[in-house]
C-alpha cells in the first residue's frame, strides 16, 4: 500500500486521508500540544491536519 497511494491524485489522497486515514502524508503533529490555545499557536497545516484526522 505504501507505494500505491503515491500514484493517486492529490484529490484522492486528500479524500482518503480525511475519510479513511489512508494515503495521508506523514506528519508529526501532536494535536494535544497547545490544544487550549490552538487558534494562536498552531500553524494552518497543523490546524487542518488535526481537524481532518483527529477531529480537533
KEKE-3310 file (N, C-alpha, C; in steps of 0.2 Angstrom, whole numbers, plus 5000, padded with zeros to 4 digits):
npx = (5004:5010:5017:5007:4998:5005:5003:4990:4979:4980:4968:4962:4970:4969:4955:4954:4963:4956:4944:4947:4959:4970:4983:4988:4999:5014:5015:5021:5013:5007:4992:4988:4997:4997:4984:4974:4976:4975:4971:4979:4992:4994:5000:4993:4994:4995:4982:4973:4977:4975:4961:4956:4960:4960:4949:4950)
npy = (4994:5006:5011:5012:5023:5034:5035:5040:5054:5071:5075:5063:5057:5067:5066:5052:5052:5061:5054:5040:5039:5035:5035:5047:5061:5059:5066:5074:5079:5084:5083:5086:5095:5112:5113:5120:5133:5133:5141:5152:5147:5136:5131:5134:5122:5112:5114:5111:5097:5091:5094:5087:5073:5070:5076:5088)
npz = (5000:5003:4992:4983:4986:4981:4968:4967:4963:4970:4975:4977:4987:4997:5000:5004:5015:5024:5026:5028:5034:5026:5014:5018:5020:5029:5044:5059:5069:5085:5091:5104:5110:5115:5114:5121:5117:5103:5092:5091:5092:5084:5067:5051:5043:5054:5060:5050:5048:5061:5063:5052:5054:5067:5073:5079)
capx = (5000:5014:5019:5001:4995:5009:5000:4984:4979:4980:4961:4960:4974:4965:4948:4955:4966:4951:4938:4949:4966:4974:4986:4990:5006:5016:5016:5022:5009:5004:4987:4987:5001:4994:4977:4970:4977:4977:4970:4985:4999:4995:5001:4987:4994:4993:4975:4970:4978:4972:4954:4954:4962:4959:4943:4951)
capy = (5000:5012:5014:5013:5029:5039:5036:5043:5061:5074:5075:5056:5056:5071:5062:5046:5054:5064:5049:5033:5039:5031:5040:5054:5062:5058:5072:5073:5084:5081:5088:5088:5101:5118:5112:5125:5139:5131:5146:5156:5143:5130:5133:5132:5115:5108:5115:5107:5090:5089:5094:5081:5067:5069:5079:5094)
capz = (5000:5004:4986:4979:4986:4978:4961:4967:4963:4976:4977:4980:4993:5002:5002:5008:5021:5028:5027:5030:5036:5021:5009:5021:5021:5036:5048:5066:5073:5091:5092:5111:5112:5115:5112:5124:5114:5096:5087:5091:5092:5078:5060:5047:5042:5059:5061:5045:5049:5067:5061:5047:5056:5075:5074:5084)
cpx = (5004:5016:5013:4998:4999:5007:4993:4984:4979:4973:4959:4964:4971:4959:4949:4958:4960:4946:4941:4956:4971:4977:4988:4997:5008:5018:5017:5019:5006:4998:4985:4991:4998:4987:4972:4971:4979:4976:4976:4992:5000:4996:4994:4988:4992:4985:4971:4971:4974:4964:4952:4955:4960:4952:4944:4952)
cpy = (5006:5015:5016:5020:5035:5040:5039:5051:5064:5074:5068:5055:5061:5068:5056:5047:5056:5059:5042:5033:5035:5036:5046:5055:5061:5064:5071:5078:5081:5086:5089:5094:5107:5118:5118:5132:5138:5136:5151:5153:5138:5134:5131:5124:5110:5109:5111:5099:5088:5089:5088:5074:5065:5072:5085:5100)
cpz = (5000:4997:4982:4980:4983:4971:4961:4966:4969:4979:4980:4987:4999:5005:5006:5014:5026:5030:5030:5033:5032:5016:5012:5021:5028:5039:5055:5070:5079:5093:5099:5113:5110:5112:5115:5121:5106:5091:5086:5090:5087:5072:5057:5045:5048:5061:5057:5047:5055:5066:5057:5050:5063:5077:5079:5080)
residu = (UNK:UNK:UNK:UNK:UNK:UNK:UNK:UNK:UNK:UNK:UNK:UNK:UNK:UNK:UNK:UNK:UNK:UNK:UNK:UNK:UNK:UNK:UNK:UNK:UNK:UNK:UNK:UNK:UNK:UNK:UNK:UNK:UNK:UNK:UNK:UNK:UNK:UNK:UNK:UNK:UNK:UNK:UNK:UNK:UNK:UNK:UNK:UNK:UNK:UNK:UNK:UNK:UNK:UNK:UNK:UNK)
# end
